[in-house]
Amino acid sequence: MSALVVGLSHRSAPISLLEQVVLDDDASHRLAARLRAGDHVHEALVLSTCNRLEVVVEAGTFHGALEEIGAALTEVGGLTRDQLTEHLFVHYDDRAVAHLFELACGLDSMAVGESQVLGQLRQALAQAQRHGHLGASLNPLVQQALRVGKRAHAETGIDGVSRSLVTLGLDHAREVLGDLGETRTVVIGAGAMSGLAVATLVREGVGDVVVVNRTPARAQRLAEQHGVRALPWADLGAAVGSADLVVTCTGAVGHVLDEPVVARARSGAGRTGAPTVLLDLALPRDVDPAVARLRGVHLWGLSDLQRPALESTDPGAGEPGAVEAVRGLVTSEVAGYLAERHAARLGPTLAALRTSAARVVDAEMSRLDHRLPHLPDDERAEVRQTVQRVVDKLLHTPTTRVKQLQAGYDEVPADYAHALRELFDLDSREVASVSTPPLGVVERAADATSDGGGDD
């Protein structure tokens, strides 16, 4: 059995399609339960956010599991097979492990390096554990992904990459507006990136900041956290018209600001010719690129800022080479995880082999007792020790070599455990009994990993 990840994300599908498949906790549970009811999926985790829906499963067979996932997504998510086929991505086995580690580190996020997805993955893990959808395979895999994500944020400058998008945007704003201390600034949205923008603006000494969001409570909560003001959505036009700087990141479908809206707002505020800087940090865009045609309007989008952020050598804009450092960390962690997994798969077979060998020794010693019942105890012990040494030496080379072979495969791993079972005629039920963890081990491991904190 192997890990399989199937999903839709901002990299593979338009936001309009992703909006159709946003699942709440109940729907995520139903999807996971639907998957586990099939013949080819044994464990399942569902990660649903505003810009991704991913299903992580332990698959008995690749094609069978893929078919069951496709059917479940059309049933629970309401998409057609054609929509799925066009936009789905699929990662299997080793690549699935690498994808989960990259995801937890923020490398697959719209704003590279953000930590919100780490909290979302933790919540998905907790829900799957709560409903019993995970077992001895996916539980440790997802927990390890969380640990790798924490390492990335603790040991590299990856946090500074998404932060530097806002910082670089403010550098562009200064080129147009000069000192930002008295700048009238509007932040549109109240999500993670908007919160980062407000925090950066306040830290940079921008005094007049207002937050506008479709959900007033979220705007008010964000504003109170940073000591700024919140305005209702109905005041958006007036706020934009009077602003020197507008930072927007809503994740909305379609443009929040287009050319006519911005033109009317600026005209109504008497700022037709005054400079206005728009920083569009949303994907897809919140601001229609045509807005840049208006006199005095300067627009920078996410794509304009991301490449300089990733390449920057400015210590304030994130550690140089942070993304490459995280990729190197992920590569190392994936290699270590796979090596441990392959060794663990061999473990039950090797244990069963040693048990079988011990039974052979016991059987031969029993035969000896029947043939030589008066053999002195010290001589019997010497015979047993000799037989045991012979057995140990015969097993040493194949068991050592099989571990080396299993750990050193390149592309397609051979099933050396299966080969051992066939060669030594081992009972598969005995191997399975060794493979099954005692009741409560998975739950205790999950409790040890969950720290109760949230990053989002």
N, C-alpha and C positions, 0 to 999 in steps of 0.2 A: 504494500500500500504506500501511496505517496501523496504529498501535499499538492493541491490544485487551487489556483486562484483564478477566478473568472469575474470580470466586472466591467463597469463603465466609469469613466472619469472625465475631467475637463480636458485631458489629453486625447481622448478618443471620441467624445460625443459633445454636441452642442449643449449649452446650459438649458435650452428649452426642453431637450429630451431628458436631461438629468432631473429637471423639476418634476417630471412625470413619475419618477421612480424613487423619490424621497420617501423613506419608510420610517414610521415612528417605531417605538419599542415593541408594540404589539405586533405590527406587521413584520418586523424583523424576526421576532420569535416564530411567527407562523411560517415564514420562509424557511428558517432553519429547521423547524419541525417537519415541514413538507419535504425538505431534502433528505433528512435522516430516515424518513419513511421509505425511501427508495432502496434498491438492491445494491447500489454501487457507491453510496456515500455513507460513511460511518461516523463522522464528526463534522460539525459545521459551525462557522462563525460568520455573522453578517455585519459589515461595516457600512453604515449609511450616513452620509453627510450632504451638505448642500452642493458639493461638486464631485461626489463619487458614490457609487454603490458597488461594493465588492463582496463576493462570497468566497470564503476560504474553507476548503473541505479536505478531509482525509479520504482519498479516493481508492476504492478497491481496484477499479479499472479506469483508465483515462477516458476512453470513448463513452463508456457507460455513464460515468459520473458527469461528463460534459453534456450528454443528452438529458440527464435528469435535471441538471442546473438550468439548461435552456428552457425546459418545460416549466420548471418552478418559477422562473423569472417572468415568463409570459403570463402565468396564472396569477401570481401575487403582484407583480409590478405593472401588469396591464399593457405590456409592449407586445408588438407582433414579432414573429421570428425574423422577418426581414429587417426590422429596426435593430434587433439584437445582433444579427449576423454582421451588419454594417459597422457597428460601433463597439462590439465586445473586444476586450483583450483577454488573453489566456496565458498564464504562467504555470509551468508544471515542474514538480520535483525540485531540483536544485535552484532553478530560476524562480520558483515560487518563494523559496526561502529568502533569496536575495531581494526579491521585490518587497517582502514584508519588512526586512531590515531597512531598506531604502525608504520605505513609506514612513516607518517610525522615526527616522532621522530627519524627515522633512524634505528629502531630495525629490519627492514626487509631487510636492505641493505647488500650487500656483505661485505663492510667494516662497521661494526656495528657502528652507531653513526654519520656517515657522514651527512652533511647538504645539499648536492647537491639535494637530492630528494625533499627537502622542496621547493626549487626554481622551480623544475620541476612540482611539484603539483600546485604551484601557477600559473605557466604559463598555465597548462592544465585548471585550473579554469577560468582564464582570457579568454582563447579561447572559452570555452563552454559558458561563459556569453556573449561574443561578438556575437556568432551565435545563441543565444537564446535557447540553449539546456538545460538550467537549470531553475528551478522554486523554489517554496517555500519549497520544501523538501530537495533537494540535495545542494542547494546554502548554507543554514546555516550549513549543515553537513560538507561540505568541508571547509568552512571558519573556523568552530570550529576545524577541524583537523589541519589546519595551525596554529591556536592559540596554540593548545596543543604542536605542534612541536616547536614553538618558546619558550614556557615555558620550555620544556625539555632541550633545548640548553642554556637557560638563567639561569635555576635554578639548574641544575645538572652538573656533570662532564662528560656527554656523549660525548662531543666534544673531550675529551682527549682519548677516547677509540681507534678511528681510528688513531689519531695522535700517540698513543703509539705503534701501529704496526710498524711504521717506527723507533721509538725510540728504541724499543726492538730489531729490526733488526740491528740497529747500535751498540747496546751492543754486539750482537753476532759478528759483524764485528771487534770490538775492541779486542775481545778475540783472533782473528786470526791475525789481522793486527797491533794491538797496537794503538798508537795515529793516529787519522784520519786527522790531520791537513794537511799533505802533500799527502794524498791519492788521486790517480787519480780515479775519479768516473764518471760513465756513468748512466744517468737516461733514460730509454727507455719508451716512451709514453709522452703524454702531457695533459692527463685528470686530473680529480680532485685529484686522489691519487698520480699521478706523481707530480702535483703541490705541494701537501703536502710534498712529499719526498724531492723535491728541497728546499722548505722553511726550512724544518728541517735540511737538510745538511748544508745549509748556516748558520743557527742559531747555529749549532754545530761547526762551524769554519772550515768546509771542504772547502778548497780554490779552488781546481781544479775540477769543475763540468761541465759536458757537457750534453746537452739534445738532444736526437735523436728521431725523430718521422716521420711516413710516410708522414704526411702533414707538409712541411717545415715551413709554416707560423705559425702554432700553436706552433711548437718547438721554433721558433724565439721569438714569443710573450711571452712564458713562461720564456725563458732564459732572456729576457730583463727585465721582472718583478723582477727578483732576481739577476741581475748583473752577470750572468754566460754565457757560450757559447752554441751555437746550432750547430749541424752538420747535413748534409743531410743523408737520410736513406742509401744511397749507401756506406757511411763510417761506417756503423754499425759494420761490422766485424772487421775492424781495431781498432775501438774505444773499442770494447769489449776485443780484444786481448791485448791491452796495459793497460787495467784498472785493478786496485786493487779491486774495488768495483763496482758491477753492480746492480742497482735497476730497476726492470721492472714491469710495470703495463699497458698493452696495451688493454686488452679486446679483443685481436685478436682471430680468429678461428685457432686452431692448435698451435703448438709450434713456438715461435719466435726464440728460441735458442735450438738447439739439440746438441747431443754429437759431431758429426762430425764438425759442424759449430764452436763450442767453441774450439775444439781441433785444428783445422786449424788456427783459429784466434790467439790462444796462441802460437802456433808453429811459425807462421809468425812474431810474435812480440818478439820471443826469450824468452818467459815466460813459457816454458813447465813445469818447476818445481816450479815456483814462486806461492805464495798463491794468490788465487782470491776468493772473497766472492760474491755470487749471492743471492740477496734478491728478491724472486718472490712474488709480492703482487697482482698478477692477479688471477681471477677465471673465466674460467678455466686457468690452468697454462700456463704461457708464456715459462717456461723452462722445457724441458724434464727431469724427475727425473734421467735418466741415466747419465746426465752430472756430477752428484755427484761422478761417478766412476773415473773421470779423476784425475790424481795425482795433488794435490795442490788446488783442487776446493772444496769449501764449499758452500752448498746450503741450504737455509731455505725458506720454502714456507708459504703461508698465514695460513694454518692449524697449522703450527709450532708456529706461533706468536699469533694467535687469543686467544687461551685459556689463556696463561700467561697475555695477555693484559686485558682480562676481569676480571682476578682474582688478578691482581697486586694491591699492597697496596702502591706502590711508588707514591707520589703526582705528580711527573712529568709524570706519565703514566696514568693520568686520575683519577678522584675521586674514591676512593674505593667504590665498590658496585654501580657504576653509572648506569649500565644496570638495576639492580634490582630497583634502585630509579626511573628510567624512567618507568619501568613496573608498579610500584606502582602508579605513577602519572597517567598513562594511565588508570589503573583500576578505580581510583577515578573519572577521567574525563568522562569515559564511563558511570559510574553509574549516575553521575550528568546530563549528556546529555540525557540519557534514561528517567530519572525521569522528566526532563523538557518536553521531547517529549510526554510522556504519559499524563502529565498534559495539554499540549497544545492540544492534541487530544480530551481531555474531555471538554476543554474550550468552543468550539462552541456549543456543545450539552447542556452544563449547561446554556450558554447564551440563547439558544433557549428555554430551559425549563423555565427560568425566564421570558422571553418574553411571553410565553404561559400562565404562571401564571398571569402575569399582565393583559393579555387580559381577563382572567376569572374574575378577580376582576373588571375590567371596565364593563364587561357584566352584572355582578350581580348588580353593582351600577346603571347601566342604568335601569335595571328592577325595582330596588328600586325607582328610580326617577319617573317611570311610575305609580307605585302603590301608592307612597306617594309624590305627586308633591309639596305639601306645607311644606315638612319637612324643618325645619330651617337649615341654612348652617352649624352652629356649630354642630348640632346633626348629619347632614350628614357626616361632616368631622370625627366625632368620630366613626360613623359606618364604614366608609372606613378604618380608622386606625385599627379598631378591625379586620375587614376582612383581611387586609393586614398582620397583626401580625399572624393570624391563618395560612394563606398561607405560610408565611416565616418559621414558626415553623414546618409545615408539610414538607417543602422542605429541611430544614436545615440538619436533620439527614441523609437522603439518599444522598444528595450531598456531605456532609463531608465524609461519609463512603465510597462512591464510589471513591473519591480521594485517600483515604488511601488504599483501595483494589488495585486500579490501580498502585499505586507506590510501593506496597509491593509484587508484584507477584514474583514467583521463576523462573520457567522454561518457562511455556507457559502462556502468558498474556491473561486473559479473556477480551473480548471486552465489557467493562462496558458501554461505550458510546452507543453502539448498543442496549444494554439492556435498557438503559434509554429511548432511542428513541422509542423502542417498547412498554415499559410499559406506557409511557405518550403520545403515539401516536403523536410524534413530526414530523413535515413536514421536510423531508430530504433536500428539496430545501432551506428551511430557514436555516438549519444547514450549508449547503454548502455556503450560502451567507455570513455567519459569518466567515467561514473558509478561504475565499478567501481574501488575503491581498490587500489593495488598490494599484492601478497602481503606479509603481515607487518605492514601498517599497523594493522589491528585489534588484532593481538596486542601490538604495541608500545604502543598506546594503553591497552590493558588493564593491561599491566605498569606503566605510568606512574601509573595511578590506584590500583592495589592497594598499600596500604602495609603489608599483612601484619598490621595490628593488629586487635584485636577489641574491640567495645564491650559484648559480652554476657557 
